[in-house]
Amino acid sequence: MKKIALIATAITFLFQLSTFHSAHAQAPQGFTYQAAVRDAQGRAVAGRQVTVRIALVQGTALGTESYAEMHQPTTDAAGLFTITVGQGNALTNCTMESCVDWAAGPWFLRSQVDPEGGQNFTLSTTQQLMSVPYALYAANVQHDTVVVRDSVVVHIVDSVIVHHRDSVVVHIRDSVAVHYDTTAFNADTVWMTDSIEGMLPGRFSINGLEQVSFACGNLQYKHDGSRRFALHQYDALGSLNNYYSQSSYDGWMDLVLRSTGGWGVDGAIEGGGDSVGLWRVLSSEEWNYILTGRNNADSLKACATVNGVLGLLLLPDNWQLPDGLDMVMAAGSSVNVYTAAQWAILEAAGAVFLPAAGYVYDYGNVQSMGSLGYYATNTIYSSVSGSFYQVYFVPGSCFINTTSTGSSTNRVSVRAVHDIPRF
């Protein structure tokens, strides 16, 4: 008789929450389990109906079954079968939803397979569920979730769960997979982050307890009140800002005049979730903490040229340089020069780039485009004059000043942030 093996797909044991919900937004009633059936030579057992018995076991791998069910899927050309746990033919007198209290773990999933389609279960594997209980338990918050427990990272994005033991997580949004490091997360720490459009993956501490993520590009606006985030972090509109005084101009600008209501990021922003209250501007103190107060702060910032644009590079708390790329913490316009394709890799790893987009003084034309960067803070310098603190940097020398002030008539760049709630 041929020896048949059951292999958990991709070794990392991937679960996906099913998309159905109750009317009261309770936890989903099922999650996807996928495995491969292969023979002793590692070849796929393809196109065969198999019987799969699934049990959820509480406490230990040898504990009592709290819930069990049966499925009869057919393997595909790669020997894979996919089932939804919670939607099989129940073998217990209750549903998974009523039998299983995810908060009362640990929980283990026991999978038994008869490759001939009967009930002679010759293949068996039991694995602890590190991700699904926490996903189902937290599903009612409708959030993008990162859980670290016993050195296992669990990331839930748009109902997709990926858990990995190598401190790397796959972030999936809009069908795009982005890998980034999560070693900065401590054991048993849970971060809940709104899964919103326009939020970069990197996490930046702004004090000893709180973190933020930056927007995917500088704020852009029109005279009619429209707001959006730039498509790329290195985008800067330059001389288009000279049309600010022409009310008939219908194009986009990105050097912003502070109003009595702030910098214009608290309203709905195209490309940023398009809802009110998702974004804000950092205070002067928070900017200063990111630039000088974090652990190893000097190694988490650098000057760079991205797609031909000079600017300031900010690296997240848990930074790891992707393989195949170089970076030096030194001044000069010839260091850290990246193509758009190279930058896409760095951005996916959590890097933030602030282009040196110049500034406008007293309603004049753009000055110092490409050689100076001025970025807004929400800290007022003088309530009488309306002046404010700003972050000022010179990319050529990598000089950074967090105590610079701008007048009430200055227009500067705005890079919004989103707060990461901690539970």
C-alpha positions as CSV (number, residue, x, y, z in Angstrom):
1,M,0.0,0.0,0.0
2,K,1.2,3.5,-0.8
3,K,2.1,5.7,2.1
4,I,0.0,8.8,2.1
5,A,0.9,12.0,4.1
6,L,-1.2,14.9,5.2
7,I,0.7,18.2,5.0
8,A,-0.6,21.6,6.4
9,T,-0.4,24.0,3.5
10,A,2.7,26.2,3.4
11,I,3.8,24.9,6.8
12,T,2.6,28.2,8.3
13,F,-0.9,26.8,8.6
14,L,-3.1,29.4,7.0
15,F,-6.6,30.1,8.2
16,Q,-9.1,32.4,6.6
17,L,-12.2,33.7,8.2
18,S,-15.3,32.9,6.3
19,T,-17.2,35.9,5.2
20,F,-20.6,35.3,6.7
21,H,-21.6,37.2,9.9
22,S,-24.7,37.2,12.0
23,A,-27.0,40.2,12.0
24,H,-25.5,41.4,15.2
25,A,-21.9,41.4,13.9
26,Q,-21.0,38.5,16.1
27,A,-17.9,36.4,15.5
28,P,-17.9,34.6,12.1
29,Q,-19.2,31.0,12.4
30,G,-16.4,29.4,10.4
31,F,-12.8,29.6,9.2
32,T,-11.1,28.0,6.3
33,Y,-8.7,25.0,6.8
34,Q,-6.5,24.0,3.9
35,A,-4.1,21.0,3.7
36,A,-2.4,18.9,1.1
37,V,-2.4,15.1,0.7
38,R,0.8,13.7,-0.8
39,D,2.3,10.3,-1.3
40,A,5.6,9.0,0.2
41,Q,7.5,10.5,-2.8
42,G,5.9,13.9,-2.2
43,R,3.6,13.7,-5.2
44,A,0.2,15.2,-5.0
45,V,-2.8,12.9,-4.5
46,A,-4.9,14.8,-7.0
47,G,-8.6,14.7,-8.0
48,R,-9.7,12.3,-5.2
49,Q,-12.6,12.6,-2.9
50,V,-11.4,12.3,0.7
51,T,-13.1,12.2,4.0
52,V,-11.9,14.8,6.6
53,R,-12.9,14.6,10.3
54,I,-12.2,17.8,12.2
55,A,-12.3,18.2,16.0
56,L,-11.7,21.1,18.2
57,V,-10.0,20.1,21.4
58,Q,-9.7,22.2,24.5
59,G,-6.7,22.4,26.9
60,T,-4.2,20.0,25.4
61,A,-3.6,18.2,22.2
62,L,-4.8,15.0,23.9
63,G,-7.8,16.7,25.5
64,T,-11.5,16.0,25.1
65,E,-13.2,16.9,21.9
66,S,-15.6,19.8,22.4
67,Y,-16.8,19.9,18.8
68,A,-16.4,17.6,15.8
69,E,-17.6,17.5,12.2
70,M,-17.1,15.7,8.9
71,H,-16.4,16.9,5.4
72,Q,-15.9,15.1,2.0
73,P,-13.9,17.5,-0.2
74,T,-12.1,16.6,-3.5
75,T,-8.4,17.4,-3.8
76,D,-7.3,19.6,-6.6
77,A,-4.4,19.1,-9.1
78,A,-2.0,20.1,-6.4
79,G,-3.5,17.6,-3.9
80,L,-5.0,20.4,-1.9
81,F,-8.4,20.4,-0.2
82,T,-10.1,23.3,1.4
83,I,-13.0,23.2,3.9
84,T,-14.8,25.6,6.2
85,V,-14.5,24.5,9.8
86,G,-17.8,25.1,11.4
87,Q,-19.8,24.3,8.3
88,G,-19.4,20.5,8.1
89,N,-21.7,17.7,9.1
90,A,-21.7,18.0,12.9
91,L,-20.9,14.9,14.9
92,T,-21.7,16.6,18.2
93,N,-25.1,17.7,19.5
94,C,-24.2,21.4,19.1
95,T,-22.8,23.9,16.7
96,M,-19.2,25.2,16.8
97,E,-20.5,28.5,17.8
98,S,-22.3,27.1,20.8
99,C,-19.8,24.4,21.7
100,V,-16.6,26.4,21.6
101,D,-15.7,29.3,23.9
102,W,-12.6,30.8,22.1
103,A,-11.7,32.9,25.2
104,A,-11.3,29.6,27.2
105,G,-8.3,28.3,25.3
106,P,-5.9,27.0,24.5
107,W,-7.6,25.2,21.6
108,F,-6.2,22.6,19.3
109,L,-7.5,21.5,15.8
110,R,-7.3,17.7,15.2
111,S,-7.6,16.8,11.5
112,Q,-8.1,13.1,10.4
113,V,-8.3,12.0,6.8
114,D,-9.3,8.9,5.0
115,P,-7.7,9.3,1.5
116,E,-10.1,6.7,0.1
117,G,-13.2,8.6,1.0
118,G,-14.4,6.3,3.8
119,Q,-14.1,6.5,7.5
120,N,-10.8,4.7,8.0
121,F,-8.8,7.7,9.2
122,T,-5.2,6.7,8.6
123,L,-3.9,10.3,8.5
124,S,-4.0,12.5,11.6
125,T,-2.5,15.7,12.8
126,T,-3.1,18.0,15.8
127,Q,-2.0,21.5,16.0
128,Q,-2.6,24.3,18.4
129,L,-4.7,27.1,17.1
130,M,-2.6,30.2,17.6
131,S,-4.7,32.6,15.5
132,V,-8.2,31.6,14.9
133,P,-9.5,31.8,18.5
134,Y,-8.2,35.3,18.8
135,A,-9.6,36.2,15.4
136,L,-13.0,35.0,16.2
137,Y,-12.9,36.4,19.7
138,A,-12.0,39.9,18.3
139,A,-14.1,39.7,15.1
140,N,-16.8,42.0,16.4
141,V,-14.3,45.0,16.4
142,Q,-14.1,44.9,12.6
143,H,-10.4,45.9,12.8
144,D,-7.0,45.0,11.3
145,T,-5.4,43.1,14.2
146,V,-1.9,42.1,15.2
147,V,-1.5,39.6,18.0
148,V,1.8,38.4,19.3
149,R,1.5,35.4,21.7
150,D,4.2,33.0,22.6
151,S,6.4,34.4,19.8
152,V,3.8,33.7,17.2
153,V,2.6,36.7,15.1
154,V,-1.0,36.7,14.0
155,H,-2.2,39.4,11.6
156,I,-5.8,39.8,10.6
157,V,-6.4,42.1,7.7
158,D,-9.7,42.3,5.8
159,S,-10.8,39.0,7.3
160,V,-7.5,37.3,6.2
161,I,-5.4,35.7,8.9
162,V,-1.7,34.9,8.4
163,H,0.3,33.6,11.3
164,H,4.0,33.2,11.2
165,R,6.8,32.2,13.5
166,D,9.6,34.1,11.9
167,S,8.8,37.6,12.9
168,V,7.5,38.4,9.5
169,V,3.9,39.0,8.7
170,V,2.0,39.1,5.4
171,H,-0.1,42.2,5.3
172,I,-2.9,41.9,2.8
173,R,-5.0,44.9,1.7
174,D,-6.8,45.4,-1.7
175,S,-5.4,42.0,-2.8
176,V,-1.8,43.2,-2.4
177,A,0.5,41.2,-0.1
178,V,3.1,43.2,1.8
179,H,5.7,41.6,4.0
180,Y,7.1,43.5,7.0
181,D,8.9,42.8,10.2
182,T,7.1,42.7,13.5
183,T,9.9,42.0,16.0
184,A,9.2,45.3,17.9
185,F,5.9,43.8,19.2
186,N,6.3,42.3,22.6
187,A,4.9,38.9,23.7
188,D,1.2,39.0,24.7
189,T,0.8,42.5,23.2
190,V,-2.3,43.1,21.1
191,W,-2.4,46.1,18.7
192,M,-5.7,46.9,17.1
193,T,-5.4,49.1,14.0
194,D,-8.2,50.3,11.8
195,S,-7.8,48.7,8.4
196,I,-8.1,51.9,6.5
197,E,-7.1,53.0,3.1
198,G,-3.9,54.9,2.8
199,M,-2.1,53.8,6.0
200,L,1.5,52.6,5.7
201,P,2.5,49.5,7.5
202,G,5.4,50.9,9.6
203,R,4.7,51.7,13.3
204,F,6.4,54.7,14.9
205,S,6.5,55.4,18.7
206,I,5.6,59.0,19.6
207,N,6.2,58.5,23.3
208,G,6.8,55.6,25.7
209,L,3.4,54.0,25.1
210,E,1.8,55.1,21.8
211,Q,2.4,54.5,18.2
212,V,1.2,55.9,14.9
213,S,1.4,55.0,11.2
214,F,2.0,57.6,8.5
215,A,-0.2,58.3,5.5
216,C,0.9,57.0,2.1
217,G,1.7,60.4,0.8
218,N,1.5,64.2,1.5
219,L,-1.8,65.9,1.7
220,Q,-3.1,67.4,-1.5
221,Y,-6.1,69.8,-1.9
222,K,-8.1,71.9,-4.2
223,H,-9.8,75.3,-3.8
224,D,-13.2,73.5,-3.8
225,G,-12.2,71.8,-0.5
226,S,-11.3,68.4,-2.0
227,R,-8.6,66.5,-0.1
228,R,-6.6,63.4,-1.1
229,F,-3.3,61.7,-0.2
230,A,-0.5,61.7,-2.9
231,L,-0.3,58.5,-4.8
232,H,3.4,58.0,-3.9
233,Q,5.3,59.2,-0.9
234,Y,7.9,60.9,-3.1
235,D,5.2,63.0,-5.0
236,A,5.6,66.8,-4.7
237,L,3.6,69.2,-6.9
238,G,6.2,72.0,-6.8
239,S,5.2,75.0,-9.0
240,L,1.5,74.0,-9.1
241,N,1.3,75.6,-5.7
242,N,2.0,79.0,-7.4
243,Y,-1.7,78.9,-8.5
244,Y,-2.9,79.2,-4.9
245,S,-4.0,82.9,-5.4
246,Q,-6.0,82.1,-8.5
247,S,-9.4,81.0,-7.3
248,S,-10.3,79.7,-10.8
249,Y,-7.5,77.2,-10.7
250,D,-9.0,73.7,-10.5
251,G,-5.9,71.6,-10.0
252,W,-4.2,70.0,-7.0
253,M,-1.7,71.7,-4.6
254,D,0.2,70.3,-1.7
255,L,1.7,73.2,0.3
256,V,-0.9,73.9,2.9
257,L,-1.9,77.1,4.7
258,R,-2.9,76.5,8.3
259,S,-6.5,77.6,9.0
260,T,-8.2,78.2,12.3
261,G,-9.4,74.6,12.0
262,G,-6.0,73.1,11.6
263,W,-4.3,71.5,8.6
264,G,-7.3,70.0,6.9
265,V,-6.7,66.3,7.7
266,D,-9.6,65.8,10.1
267,G,-12.2,65.7,7.4
268,A,-12.8,63.1,4.7
269,I,-9.7,62.4,2.5
270,E,-9.8,60.6,-0.8
271,G,-7.3,57.7,-0.6
272,G,-7.4,57.9,3.2
273,G,-10.6,56.0,4.1
274,D,-12.8,58.9,3.0
275,S,-14.3,59.3,6.5
276,V,-14.0,62.0,9.2
277,G,-11.6,61.7,12.1
278,L,-9.2,59.0,10.9
279,W,-6.1,61.2,10.6
280,R,-4.3,64.0,12.5
281,V,-1.0,65.9,12.4
282,L,1.7,65.2,14.9
283,S,2.6,67.7,17.6
284,S,6.1,69.2,17.8
285,E,6.9,67.0,20.8
286,E,5.8,63.8,18.9
287,W,7.9,64.7,15.8
288,N,10.8,65.3,18.1
289,Y,10.3,61.9,19.8
290,I,10.2,60.1,16.4
291,L,13.4,61.9,15.3
292,T,15.4,61.9,18.5
293,G,13.6,60.1,21.4
294,R,13.1,56.5,20.2
295,N,15.6,53.7,20.9
296,N,18.4,53.9,18.3
297,A,16.8,57.1,16.9
298,D,19.9,58.0,15.0
299,S,19.8,54.8,13.1
300,L,16.1,55.2,12.2
301,K,16.5,58.3,10.0
302,A,18.6,59.1,7.0
303,C,18.6,61.3,3.9
304,A,17.7,59.7,0.6
305,T,16.9,60.3,-3.0
306,V,13.8,58.4,-4.1
307,N,12.8,58.3,-7.8
308,G,14.9,61.4,-8.3
309,V,13.4,63.3,-5.4
310,L,15.5,64.4,-2.4
311,G,14.1,64.0,1.1
312,L,14.1,62.6,4.6
313,L,13.8,58.8,5.3
314,L,12.1,57.7,8.5
315,L,12.3,54.1,9.6
316,P,9.8,52.3,11.9
317,D,10.6,51.1,15.4
318,N,11.0,47.5,14.2
319,W,13.1,48.3,11.1
320,Q,15.0,45.6,9.2
321,L,16.6,46.4,5.9
322,P,15.3,44.2,3.2
323,D,17.8,41.8,1.6
324,G,19.5,43.2,-1.5
325,L,19.3,46.9,-0.6
326,D,21.9,49.1,1.1
327,M,21.4,52.1,3.4
328,V,23.8,54.4,5.2
329,M,23.1,56.9,8.0
330,A,25.2,59.7,6.4
331,A,24.7,63.1,4.8
332,G,25.0,63.9,1.2
333,S,22.8,63.8,-1.9
334,S,24.7,60.9,-3.4
335,V,23.8,58.4,-0.6
336,N,20.7,56.2,-0.4
337,V,19.6,56.7,-4.0
338,Y,16.7,54.4,-4.8
339,T,14.6,53.7,-7.9
340,A,10.8,53.6,-7.7
341,A,11.0,49.8,-7.7
342,Q,13.6,49.7,-4.9
343,W,11.5,52.2,-2.9
344,A,8.4,49.9,-3.2
345,I,10.4,47.3,-1.3
346,L,11.5,49.7,1.4
347,E,8.0,51.1,1.7
348,A,6.6,47.6,2.1
349,A,9.1,47.1,5.0
350,G,7.7,50.1,6.7
351,A,9.9,53.0,5.6
352,V,8.5,56.6,5.3
353,F,9.8,59.2,2.9
354,L,9.2,62.9,3.2
355,P,10.1,64.7,0.0
356,A,11.8,68.1,0.2
357,A,8.9,69.9,-1.3
358,G,10.0,73.4,-0.4
359,Y,7.6,76.1,1.0
360,V,5.7,79.2,0.2
361,Y,6.2,82.4,2.2
362,D,3.6,85.1,2.5
363,Y,1.5,84.0,-0.5
364,G,4.5,84.1,-2.9
365,N,5.8,81.4,-5.2
366,V,7.3,78.1,-4.2
367,Q,10.9,78.3,-2.8
368,S,13.6,75.6,-2.2
369,M,11.7,72.8,-4.0
370,G,14.1,69.8,-3.9
371,S,16.5,71.4,-1.4
372,L,14.5,72.0,1.8
373,G,11.6,70.3,3.5
374,Y,9.1,72.0,5.9
375,Y,6.5,69.8,7.5
376,A,3.6,70.9,9.7
377,T,3.0,70.2,13.4
378,N,-0.2,70.9,15.3
379,T,1.7,72.9,18.0
380,I,1.1,76.6,18.0
381,Y,4.1,78.9,18.7
382,S,2.1,82.1,19.2
383,S,-1.7,82.2,19.5
384,V,-1.5,86.0,18.8
385,S,0.3,85.8,15.5
386,G,-0.9,82.3,14.5
387,S,2.7,81.1,14.0
388,F,3.4,77.4,14.5
389,Y,6.2,74.9,15.0
390,Q,7.4,73.0,12.0
391,V,9.9,70.3,11.2
392,Y,12.6,71.7,8.9
393,F,15.3,69.6,7.2
394,V,18.0,70.0,4.6
395,P,18.4,66.7,2.7
396,G,21.9,67.5,1.3
397,S,23.4,67.7,4.8
398,C,20.7,65.8,6.6
399,F,20.3,68.7,9.0
400,I,17.0,68.5,10.9
401,N,15.4,71.1,13.1
402,T,12.2,70.3,15.2
403,T,12.0,73.8,16.8
404,S,11.7,75.9,13.7
405,T,8.7,78.2,13.5
406,G,6.5,79.2,10.5
407,S,4.4,82.3,10.2
408,S,0.6,82.2,9.8
409,T,1.0,83.0,6.1
410,N,3.5,80.1,5.4
411,R,2.4,77.1,3.4
412,V,4.2,73.9,4.1
413,S,3.9,70.1,3.5
414,V,1.5,68.0,5.6
415,R,2.0,64.3,6.3
416,A,-0.9,62.9,8.4
417,V,-0.7,60.1,10.9
418,H,-3.2,57.5,12.2
419,D,-3.2,56.5,15.8
420,I,-2.6,52.9,16.7
421,P,-4.9,52.1,19.7
422,R,-3.3,49.7,22.2
423,F,-5.4,47.2,24.2
